[in-house]
Amino acid sequence: MIHLDFDWDVSSDGIVLDPALDIDKLGWHGGDYFKLVNINGQAQLVKVDAVEMFFQGRAVNKER
């Protein structure tokens, strides 16, 4: 899915998403974790599965 015409505030502290982006449609929720990976030379943010978070001993979706 390609999203065009969104404004993103990107800094060394993080990324602020455009308010028009409906994260509910993406299945994202407060407390979700993402990791930065490099796949074939392209940086991507990949959602960390709740099972992986559990095995790492981290709280899973505390804000839900």
mmJSON file of the N, C-alpha and C atoms, coordinates in Angstrom:
{"data_MODEL":{"atom_site":{
"group_PDB":["ATOM","ATOM","ATOM","ATOM","ATOM","ATOM","ATOM","ATOM","ATOM","ATOM","ATOM","ATOM","ATOM","ATOM","ATOM","ATOM","ATOM","ATOM","ATOM","ATOM","ATOM","ATOM","ATOM","ATOM","ATOM","ATOM","ATOM","ATOM","ATOM","ATOM","ATOM","ATOM","ATOM","ATOM","ATOM","ATOM","ATOM","ATOM","ATOM","ATOM","ATOM","ATOM","ATOM","ATOM","ATOM","ATOM","ATOM","ATOM","ATOM","ATOM","ATOM","ATOM","ATOM","ATOM","ATOM","ATOM","ATOM","ATOM","ATOM","ATOM","ATOM","ATOM","ATOM","ATOM","ATOM","ATOM","ATOM","ATOM","ATOM","ATOM","ATOM","ATOM","ATOM","ATOM","ATOM","ATOM","ATOM","ATOM","ATOM","ATOM","ATOM","ATOM","ATOM","ATOM","ATOM","ATOM","ATOM","ATOM","ATOM","ATOM","ATOM","ATOM","ATOM","ATOM","ATOM","ATOM","ATOM","ATOM","ATOM","ATOM","ATOM","ATOM","ATOM","ATOM","ATOM","ATOM","ATOM","ATOM","ATOM","ATOM","ATOM","ATOM","ATOM","ATOM","ATOM","ATOM","ATOM","ATOM","ATOM","ATOM","ATOM","ATOM","ATOM","ATOM","ATOM","ATOM","ATOM","ATOM","ATOM","ATOM","ATOM","ATOM","ATOM","ATOM","ATOM","ATOM","ATOM","ATOM","ATOM","ATOM","ATOM","ATOM","ATOM","ATOM","ATOM","ATOM","ATOM","ATOM","ATOM","ATOM","ATOM","ATOM","ATOM","ATOM","ATOM","ATOM","ATOM","ATOM","ATOM","ATOM","ATOM","ATOM","ATOM","ATOM","ATOM","ATOM","ATOM","ATOM","ATOM","ATOM","ATOM","ATOM","ATOM","ATOM","ATOM","ATOM","ATOM","ATOM","ATOM","ATOM","ATOM","ATOM","ATOM","ATOM","ATOM","ATOM","ATOM","ATOM","ATOM","ATOM","ATOM","ATOM"],
"id":[1,2,3,4,5,6,7,8,9,10,11,12,13,14,15,16,17,18,19,20,21,22,23,24,25,26,27,28,29,30,31,32,33,34,35,36,37,38,39,40,41,42,43,44,45,46,47,48,49,50,51,52,53,54,55,56,57,58,59,60,61,62,63,64,65,66,67,68,69,70,71,72,73,74,75,76,77,78,79,80,81,82,83,84,85,86,87,88,89,90,91,92,93,94,95,96,97,98,99,100,101,102,103,104,105,106,107,108,109,110,111,112,113,114,115,116,117,118,119,120,121,122,123,124,125,126,127,128,129,130,131,132,133,134,135,136,137,138,139,140,141,142,143,144,145,146,147,148,149,150,151,152,153,154,155,156,157,158,159,160,161,162,163,164,165,166,167,168,169,170,171,172,173,174,175,176,177,178,179,180,181,182,183,184,185,186,187,188,189,190,191,192],
"type_symbol":["N","C","C","N","C","C","N","C","C","N","C","C","N","C","C","N","C","C","N","C","C","N","C","C","N","C","C","N","C","C","N","C","C","N","C","C","N","C","C","N","C","C","N","C","C","N","C","C","N","C","C","N","C","C","N","C","C","N","C","C","N","C","C","N","C","C","N","C","C","N","C","C","N","C","C","N","C","C","N","C","C","N","C","C","N","C","C","N","C","C","N","C","C","N","C","C","N","C","C","N","C","C","N","C","C","N","C","C","N","C","C","N","C","C","N","C","C","N","C","C","N","C","C","N","C","C","N","C","C","N","C","C","N","C","C","N","C","C","N","C","C","N","C","C","N","C","C","N","C","C","N","C","C","N","C","C","N","C","C","N","C","C","N","C","C","N","C","C","N","C","C","N","C","C","N","C","C","N","C","C","N","C","C","N","C","C","N","C","C","N","C","C"],
"label_atom_id":["N","CA","C","N","CA","C","N","CA","C","N","CA","C","N","CA","C","N","CA","C","N","CA","C","N","CA","C","N","CA","C","N","CA","C","N","CA","C","N","CA","C","N","CA","C","N","CA","C","N","CA","C","N","CA","C","N","CA","C","N","CA","C","N","CA","C","N","CA","C","N","CA","C","N","CA","C","N","CA","C","N","CA","C","N","CA","C","N","CA","C","N","CA","C","N","CA","C","N","CA","C","N","CA","C","N","CA","C","N","CA","C","N","CA","C","N","CA","C","N","CA","C","N","CA","C","N","CA","C","N","CA","C","N","CA","C","N","CA","C","N","CA","C","N","CA","C","N","CA","C","N","CA","C","N","CA","C","N","CA","C","N","CA","C","N","CA","C","N","CA","C","N","CA","C","N","CA","C","N","CA","C","N","CA","C","N","CA","C","N","CA","C","N","CA","C","N","CA","C","N","CA","C","N","CA","C","N","CA","C","N","CA","C","N","CA","C","N","CA","C","N","CA","C"],
"label_alt_id":[null,null,null,null,null,null,null,null,null,null,null,null,null,null,null,null,null,null,null,null,null,null,null,null,null,null,null,null,null,null,null,null,null,null,null,null,null,null,null,null,null,null,null,null,null,null,null,null,null,null,null,null,null,null,null,null,null,null,null,null,null,null,null,null,null,null,null,null,null,null,null,null,null,null,null,null,null,null,null,null,null,null,null,null,null,null,null,null,null,null,null,null,null,null,null,null,null,null,null,null,null,null,null,null,null,null,null,null,null,null,null,null,null,null,null,null,null,null,null,null,null,null,null,null,null,null,null,null,null,null,null,null,null,null,null,null,null,null,null,null,null,null,null,null,null,null,null,null,null,null,null,null,null,null,null,null,null,null,null,null,null,null,null,null,null,null,null,null,null,null,null,null,null,null,null,null,null,null,null,null,null,null,null,null,null,null,null,null,null,null,null,null],
"label_comp_id":["MET","MET","MET","ILE","ILE","ILE","HIS","HIS","HIS","LEU","LEU","LEU","ASP","ASP","ASP","PHE","PHE","PHE","ASP","ASP","ASP","TRP","TRP","TRP","ASP","ASP","ASP","VAL","VAL","VAL","SER","SER","SER","SER","SER","SER","ASP","ASP","ASP","GLY","GLY","GLY","ILE","ILE","ILE","VAL","VAL","VAL","LEU","LEU","LEU","ASP","ASP","ASP","PRO","PRO","PRO","ALA","ALA","ALA","LEU","LEU","LEU","ASP","ASP","ASP","ILE","ILE","ILE","ASP","ASP","ASP","LYS","LYS","LYS","LEU","LEU","LEU","GLY","GLY","GLY","TRP","TRP","TRP","HIS","HIS","HIS","GLY","GLY","GLY","GLY","GLY","GLY","ASP","ASP","ASP","TYR","TYR","TYR","PHE","PHE","PHE","LYS","LYS","LYS","LEU","LEU","LEU","VAL","VAL","VAL","ASN","ASN","ASN","ILE","ILE","ILE","ASN","ASN","ASN","GLY","GLY","GLY","GLN","GLN","GLN","ALA","ALA","ALA","GLN","GLN","GLN","LEU","LEU","LEU","VAL","VAL","VAL","LYS","LYS","LYS","VAL","VAL","VAL","ASP","ASP","ASP","ALA","ALA","ALA","VAL","VAL","VAL","GLU","GLU","GLU","MET","MET","MET","PHE","PHE","PHE","PHE","PHE","PHE","GLN","GLN","GLN","GLY","GLY","GLY","ARG","ARG","ARG","ALA","ALA","ALA","VAL","VAL","VAL","ASN","ASN","ASN","LYS","LYS","LYS","GLU","GLU","GLU","ARG","ARG","ARG"],
"label_asym_id":["A","A","A","A","A","A","A","A","A","A","A","A","A","A","A","A","A","A","A","A","A","A","A","A","A","A","A","A","A","A","A","A","A","A","A","A","A","A","A","A","A","A","A","A","A","A","A","A","A","A","A","A","A","A","A","A","A","A","A","A","A","A","A","A","A","A","A","A","A","A","A","A","A","A","A","A","A","A","A","A","A","A","A","A","A","A","A","A","A","A","A","A","A","A","A","A","A","A","A","A","A","A","A","A","A","A","A","A","A","A","A","A","A","A","A","A","A","A","A","A","A","A","A","A","A","A","A","A","A","A","A","A","A","A","A","A","A","A","A","A","A","A","A","A","A","A","A","A","A","A","A","A","A","A","A","A","A","A","A","A","A","A","A","A","A","A","A","A","A","A","A","A","A","A","A","A","A","A","A","A","A","A","A","A","A","A","A","A","A","A","A","A"],
"label_entity_id":["1","1","1","1","1","1","1","1","1","1","1","1","1","1","1","1","1","1","1","1","1","1","1","1","1","1","1","1","1","1","1","1","1","1","1","1","1","1","1","1","1","1","1","1","1","1","1","1","1","1","1","1","1","1","1","1","1","1","1","1","1","1","1","1","1","1","1","1","1","1","1","1","1","1","1","1","1","1","1","1","1","1","1","1","1","1","1","1","1","1","1","1","1","1","1","1","1","1","1","1","1","1","1","1","1","1","1","1","1","1","1","1","1","1","1","1","1","1","1","1","1","1","1","1","1","1","1","1","1","1","1","1","1","1","1","1","1","1","1","1","1","1","1","1","1","1","1","1","1","1","1","1","1","1","1","1","1","1","1","1","1","1","1","1","1","1","1","1","1","1","1","1","1","1","1","1","1","1","1","1","1","1","1","1","1","1","1","1","1","1","1","1"],
"label_seq_id":[1,1,1,2,2,2,3,3,3,4,4,4,5,5,5,6,6,6,7,7,7,8,8,8,9,9,9,10,10,10,11,11,11,12,12,12,13,13,13,14,14,14,15,15,15,16,16,16,17,17,17,18,18,18,19,19,19,20,20,20,21,21,21,22,22,22,23,23,23,24,24,24,25,25,25,26,26,26,27,27,27,28,28,28,29,29,29,30,30,30,31,31,31,32,32,32,33,33,33,34,34,34,35,35,35,36,36,36,37,37,37,38,38,38,39,39,39,40,40,40,41,41,41,42,42,42,43,43,43,44,44,44,45,45,45,46,46,46,47,47,47,48,48,48,49,49,49,50,50,50,51,51,51,52,52,52,53,53,53,54,54,54,55,55,55,56,56,56,57,57,57,58,58,58,59,59,59,60,60,60,61,61,61,62,62,62,63,63,63,64,64,64],
"pdbx_PDB_ins_code":[null,null,null,null,null,null,null,null,null,null,null,null,null,null,null,null,null,null,null,null,null,null,null,null,null,null,null,null,null,null,null,null,null,null,null,null,null,null,null,null,null,null,null,null,null,null,null,null,null,null,null,null,null,null,null,null,null,null,null,null,null,null,null,null,null,null,null,null,null,null,null,null,null,null,null,null,null,null,null,null,null,null,null,null,null,null,null,null,null,null,null,null,null,null,null,null,null,null,null,null,null,null,null,null,null,null,null,null,null,null,null,null,null,null,null,null,null,null,null,null,null,null,null,null,null,null,null,null,null,null,null,null,null,null,null,null,null,null,null,null,null,null,null,null,null,null,null,null,null,null,null,null,null,null,null,null,null,null,null,null,null,null,null,null,null,null,null,null,null,null,null,null,null,null,null,null,null,null,null,null,null,null,null,null,null,null,null,null,null,null,null,null],
"Cartn_x":[0.848,0.0,0.91,0.709,1.486,0.611,1.153,0.433,1.139,0.415,0.98,0.383,1.105,0.643,0.484,1.282,1.311,2.545,2.423,3.568,4.096,5.404,6.061,7.091,7.162,8.178,9.241,10.372,11.428,12.604,13.054,14.212,14.986,16.089,16.878,16.127,15.117,14.323,13.206,12.794,11.718,10.985,9.834,9.004,7.608,7.103,5.727,4.904,3.896,3.066,2.049,1.656,0.629,-0.695,-1.407,-2.691,-3.719,-3.578,-4.526,-4.312,-3.167,-2.897,-3.687,-4.604,-5.462,-4.726,-4.069,-3.285,-4.169,-5.437,-6.354,-6.528,-6.574,-6.703,-5.463,-4.323,-3.081,-2.953,-3.85,-3.784,-2.763,-2.36,-1.402,-2.163,-1.55,-2.154,-1.086,-1.498,-0.565,0.117,1.41,2.166,2.818,2.498,3.168,4.629,5.486,6.911,7.299,8.257,8.795,10.316,10.952,12.407,12.892,14.041,14.653,15.538,15.264,16.044,16.519,17.547,18.074,17.9,17.041,16.774,17.209,18.221,18.779,19.129,19.731,20.173,19.087,17.872,16.774,16.334,16.38,15.957,14.438,13.972,12.538,12.22,11.054,10.53,9.574,9.838,9.048,8.398,7.098,6.375,6.871,7.148,7.619,6.402,6.373,5.271,5.18,3.976,3.765,4.458,4.542,5.215,6.704,7.313,8.729,8.942,8.034,8.135,8.044,7.147,6.973,8.249,8.859,10.078,11.247,11.222,12.268,12.027,10.898,10.588,10.07,9.556,9.031,7.526,6.992,5.54,4.938,3.841,3.191,1.974,2.037,0.909,0.281,1.106,0.636,-0.412,-0.396,-1.304,-2.662,-2.835,-4.12,-5.176],
"Cartn_y":[-1.157,0.0,1.242,2.133,3.369,4.527,5.323,6.495,7.739,8.557,9.78,10.997,12.096,13.384,13.418,12.661,12.74,13.524,14.286,15.008,14.227,14.026,13.294,14.215,14.238,15.01,14.018,13.995,13.026,13.73,13.186,13.74,12.588,12.914,11.867,11.282,11.977,11.494,10.547,10.587,9.717,10.287,9.74,10.137,10.448,11.631,11.997,11.788,10.939,10.6,11.699,11.807,12.756,12.382,13.364,13.06,12.432,12.661,12.106,10.611,10.07,8.649,7.865,7.019,6.243,4.975,5.025,3.871,2.689,2.94,1.832,0.927,1.519,0.725,-0.121,0.305,-0.458,-1.535,-1.505,-2.471,-2.1,-0.837,-0.364,0.138,-0.049,0.371,0.958,1.791,2.301,1.146,1.225,0.151,-0.795,-0.685,-1.502,-1.088,-2.048,-1.796,-2.062,-1.265,-1.43,-1.472,-2.24,-2.262,-1.807,-1.152,-0.672,-1.773,-2.182,-3.233,-2.728,-3.37,-3.031,-4.261,-4.148,-5.258,-4.85,-5.53,-5.246,-3.778,-3.185,-1.797,-0.77,-1.2,-0.269,-0.353,0.781,0.829,0.718,-0.121,-0.308,-0.403,0.108,-0.117,-1.301,-2.321,-3.543,-3.731,-3.983,-4.183,-5.465,-5.363,-6.513,-7.291,-8.562,-9.428,-9.543,-9.639,-9.734,-10.958,-12.057,-13.26,-12.988,-12.268,-11.904,-11.007,-10.055,-9.179,-10.001,-10.967,-11.808,-12.587,-13.177,-13.956,-13.08,-11.804,-10.879,-10.395,-10.778,-10.384,-8.962,-8.419,-7.052,-7.053,-5.965,-5.814,-5.784,-6.455,-6.536,-5.621,-4.569,-3.649,-3.166,-2.569,-2.069,-0.982,-0.22,0.916,0.514,-0.707,-1.144,-1.185],
"Cartn_z":[0.0,0.0,0.0,-0.921,-0.996,-0.542,0.385,0.884,0.354,-0.394,-0.956,-0.258,-0.322,0.197,1.713,2.425,3.873,4.291,5.366,5.925,7.112,7.145,8.22,8.85,10.154,10.86,11.316,10.613,10.87,11.526,12.665,13.36,13.999,14.635,15.299,16.496,16.989,18.118,17.703,16.444,15.994,14.796,14.537,13.397,13.916,13.576,13.904,12.641,12.752,11.598,11.316,10.073,9.662,10.338,10.91,11.562,10.617,9.316,8.352,8.119,8.569,8.395,9.436,8.992,9.895,10.305,11.476,11.913,12.293,12.612,12.914,11.699,10.506,9.279,9.036,9.59,9.45,10.522,11.5,12.586,13.65,13.692,14.696,15.909,17.091,18.347,19.251,20.198,21.179,21.893,22.07,22.702,21.721,20.416,19.409,19.314,18.987,18.801,17.362,16.885,15.548,15.653,14.779,14.766,13.396,13.405,12.173,11.623,10.388,9.743,8.386,7.874,6.551,5.679,4.677,3.775,2.375,1.878,0.541,0.375,1.411,1.345,1.568,1.901,2.14,3.598,4.303,5.701,5.77,6.703,6.885,8.363,8.757,10.097,10.01,10.809,10.773,12.142,12.148,13.398,14.071,15.366,16.133,16.617,16.311,16.684,18.207,18.731,20.18,20.771,20.019,20.51,20.695,19.745,19.869,21.084,21.309,22.47,23.756,23.801,24.974,25.277,24.242,24.44,24.863,24.502,24.929,26.361,26.943,28.305,28.425,27.324,27.321,27.453,27.958,28.062,26.666,26.502,25.19,25.175,24.338,24.127,25.423,26.278,27.577,27.425,26.328,26.18,25.611,25.206,24.629,25.663],
"occupancy":[1.0,1.0,1.0,1.0,1.0,1.0,1.0,1.0,1.0,1.0,1.0,1.0,1.0,1.0,1.0,1.0,1.0,1.0,1.0,1.0,1.0,1.0,1.0,1.0,1.0,1.0,1.0,1.0,1.0,1.0,1.0,1.0,1.0,1.0,1.0,1.0,1.0,1.0,1.0,1.0,1.0,1.0,1.0,1.0,1.0,1.0,1.0,1.0,1.0,1.0,1.0,1.0,1.0,1.0,1.0,1.0,1.0,1.0,1.0,1.0,1.0,1.0,1.0,1.0,1.0,1.0,1.0,1.0,1.0,1.0,1.0,1.0,1.0,1.0,1.0,1.0,1.0,1.0,1.0,1.0,1.0,1.0,1.0,1.0,1.0,1.0,1.0,1.0,1.0,1.0,1.0,1.0,1.0,1.0,1.0,1.0,1.0,1.0,1.0,1.0,1.0,1.0,1.0,1.0,1.0,1.0,1.0,1.0,1.0,1.0,1.0,1.0,1.0,1.0,1.0,1.0,1.0,1.0,1.0,1.0,1.0,1.0,1.0,1.0,1.0,1.0,1.0,1.0,1.0,1.0,1.0,1.0,1.0,1.0,1.0,1.0,1.0,1.0,1.0,1.0,1.0,1.0,1.0,1.0,1.0,1.0,1.0,1.0,1.0,1.0,1.0,1.0,1.0,1.0,1.0,1.0,1.0,1.0,1.0,1.0,1.0,1.0,1.0,1.0,1.0,1.0,1.0,1.0,1.0,1.0,1.0,1.0,1.0,1.0,1.0,1.0,1.0,1.0,1.0,1.0,1.0,1.0,1.0,1.0,1.0,1.0,1.0,1.0,1.0,1.0,1.0,1.0],
"B_iso_or_equiv":[0.0,0.0,0.0,0.0,0.0,0.0,0.0,0.0,0.0,0.0,0.0,0.0,0.0,0.0,0.0,0.0,0.0,0.0,0.0,0.0,0.0,0.0,0.0,0.0,0.0,0.0,0.0,0.0,0.0,0.0,0.0,0.0,0.0,0.0,0.0,0.0,0.0,0.0,0.0,0.0,0.0,0.0,0.0,0.0,0.0,0.0,0.0,0.0,0.0,0.0,0.0,0.0,0.0,0.0,0.0,0.0,0.0,0.0,0.0,0.0,0.0,0.0,0.0,0.0,0.0,0.0,0.0,0.0,0.0,0.0,0.0,0.0,0.0,0.0,0.0,0.0,0.0,0.0,0.0,0.0,0.0,0.0,0.0,0.0,0.0,0.0,0.0,0.0,0.0,0.0,0.0,0.0,0.0,0.0,0.0,0.0,0.0,0.0,0.0,0.0,0.0,0.0,0.0,0.0,0.0,0.0,0.0,0.0,0.0,0.0,0.0,0.0,0.0,0.0,0.0,0.0,0.0,0.0,0.0,0.0,0.0,0.0,0.0,0.0,0.0,0.0,0.0,0.0,0.0,0.0,0.0,0.0,0.0,0.0,0.0,0.0,0.0,0.0,0.0,0.0,0.0,0.0,0.0,0.0,0.0,0.0,0.0,0.0,0.0,0.0,0.0,0.0,0.0,0.0,0.0,0.0,0.0,0.0,0.0,0.0,0.0,0.0,0.0,0.0,0.0,0.0,0.0,0.0,0.0,0.0,0.0,0.0,0.0,0.0,0.0,0.0,0.0,0.0,0.0,0.0,0.0,0.0,0.0,0.0,0.0,0.0,0.0,0.0,0.0,0.0,0.0,0.0],
"pdbx_formal_charge":[null,null,null,null,null,null,null,null,null,null,null,null,null,null,null,null,null,null,null,null,null,null,null,null,null,null,null,null,null,null,null,null,null,null,null,null,null,null,null,null,null,null,null,null,null,null,null,null,null,null,null,null,null,null,null,null,null,null,null,null,null,null,null,null,null,null,null,null,null,null,null,null,null,null,null,null,null,null,null,null,null,null,null,null,null,null,null,null,null,null,null,null,null,null,null,null,null,null,null,null,null,null,null,null,null,null,null,null,null,null,null,null,null,null,null,null,null,null,null,null,null,null,null,null,null,null,null,null,null,null,null,null,null,null,null,null,null,null,null,null,null,null,null,null,null,null,null,null,null,null,null,null,null,null,null,null,null,null,null,null,null,null,null,null,null,null,null,null,null,null,null,null,null,null,null,null,null,null,null,null,null,null,null,null,null,null,null,null,null,null,null,null],
"auth_seq_id":[1,1,1,2,2,2,3,3,3,4,4,4,5,5,5,6,6,6,7,7,7,8,8,8,9,9,9,10,10,10,11,11,11,12,12,12,13,13,13,14,14,14,15,15,15,16,16,16,17,17,17,18,18,18,19,19,19,20,20,20,21,21,21,22,22,22,23,23,23,24,24,24,25,25,25,26,26,26,27,27,27,28,28,28,29,29,29,30,30,30,31,31,31,32,32,32,33,33,33,34,34,34,35,35,35,36,36,36,37,37,37,38,38,38,39,39,39,40,40,40,41,41,41,42,42,42,43,43,43,44,44,44,45,45,45,46,46,46,47,47,47,48,48,48,49,49,49,50,50,50,51,51,51,52,52,52,53,53,53,54,54,54,55,55,55,56,56,56,57,57,57,58,58,58,59,59,59,60,60,60,61,61,61,62,62,62,63,63,63,64,64,64],
"auth_comp_id":["MET","MET","MET","ILE","ILE","ILE","HIS","HIS","HIS","LEU","LEU","LEU","ASP","ASP","ASP","PHE","PHE","PHE","ASP","ASP","ASP","TRP","TRP","TRP","ASP","ASP","ASP","VAL","VAL","VAL","SER","SER","SER","SER","SER","SER","ASP","ASP","ASP","GLY","GLY","GLY","ILE","ILE","ILE","VAL","VAL","VAL","LEU","LEU","LEU","ASP","ASP","ASP","PRO","PRO","PRO","ALA","ALA","ALA","LEU","LEU","LEU","ASP","ASP","ASP","ILE","ILE","ILE","ASP","ASP","ASP","LYS","LYS","LYS","LEU","LEU","LEU","GLY","GLY","GLY","TRP","TRP","TRP","HIS","HIS","HIS","GLY","GLY","GLY","GLY","GLY","GLY","ASP","ASP","ASP","TYR","TYR","TYR","PHE","PHE","PHE","LYS","LYS","LYS","LEU","LEU","LEU","VAL","VAL","VAL","ASN","ASN","ASN","ILE","ILE","ILE","ASN","ASN","ASN","GLY","GLY","GLY","GLN","GLN","GLN","ALA","ALA","ALA","GLN","GLN","GLN","LEU","LEU","LEU","VAL","VAL","VAL","LYS","LYS","LYS","VAL","VAL","VAL","ASP","ASP","ASP","ALA","ALA","ALA","VAL","VAL","VAL","GLU","GLU","GLU","MET","MET","MET","PHE","PHE","PHE","PHE","PHE","PHE","GLN","GLN","GLN","GLY","GLY","GLY","ARG","ARG","ARG","ALA","ALA","ALA","VAL","VAL","VAL","ASN","ASN","ASN","LYS","LYS","LYS","GLU","GLU","GLU","ARG","ARG","ARG"],
"auth_asym_id":["A","A","A","A","A","A","A","A","A","A","A","A","A","A","A","A","A","A","A","A","A","A","A","A","A","A","A","A","A","A","A","A","A","A","A","A","A","A","A","A","A","A","A","A","A","A","A","A","A","A","A","A","A","A","A","A","A","A","A","A","A","A","A","A","A","A","A","A","A","A","A","A","A","A","A","A","A","A","A","A","A","A","A","A","A","A","A","A","A","A","A","A","A","A","A","A","A","A","A","A","A","A","A","A","A","A","A","A","A","A","A","A","A","A","A","A","A","A","A","A","A","A","A","A","A","A","A","A","A","A","A","A","A","A","A","A","A","A","A","A","A","A","A","A","A","A","A","A","A","A","A","A","A","A","A","A","A","A","A","A","A","A","A","A","A","A","A","A","A","A","A","A","A","A","A","A","A","A","A","A","A","A","A","A","A","A","A","A","A","A","A","A"],
"auth_atom_id":["N","CA","C","N","CA","C","N","CA","C","N","CA","C","N","CA","C","N","CA","C","N","CA","C","N","CA","C","N","CA","C","N","CA","C","N","CA","C","N","CA","C","N","CA","C","N","CA","C","N","CA","C","N","CA","C","N","CA","C","N","CA","C","N","CA","C","N","CA","C","N","CA","C","N","CA","C","N","CA","C","N","CA","C","N","CA","C","N","CA","C","N","CA","C","N","CA","C","N","CA","C","N","CA","C","N","CA","C","N","CA","C","N","CA","C","N","CA","C","N","CA","C","N","CA","C","N","CA","C","N","CA","C","N","CA","C","N","CA","C","N","CA","C","N","CA","C","N","CA","C","N","CA","C","N","CA","C","N","CA","C","N","CA","C","N","CA","C","N","CA","C","N","CA","C","N","CA","C","N","CA","C","N","CA","C","N","CA","C","N","CA","C","N","CA","C","N","CA","C","N","CA","C","N","CA","C","N","CA","C","N","CA","C","N","CA","C","N","CA","C","N","CA","C"],
"pdbx_PDB_model_num":[1,1,1,1,1,1,1,1,1,1,1,1,1,1,1,1,1,1,1,1,1,1,1,1,1,1,1,1,1,1,1,1,1,1,1,1,1,1,1,1,1,1,1,1,1,1,1,1,1,1,1,1,1,1,1,1,1,1,1,1,1,1,1,1,1,1,1,1,1,1,1,1,1,1,1,1,1,1,1,1,1,1,1,1,1,1,1,1,1,1,1,1,1,1,1,1,1,1,1,1,1,1,1,1,1,1,1,1,1,1,1,1,1,1,1,1,1,1,1,1,1,1,1,1,1,1,1,1,1,1,1,1,1,1,1,1,1,1,1,1,1,1,1,1,1,1,1,1,1,1,1,1,1,1,1,1,1,1,1,1,1,1,1,1,1,1,1,1,1,1,1,1,1,1,1,1,1,1,1,1,1,1,1,1,1,1,1,1,1,1,1,1]
}}}
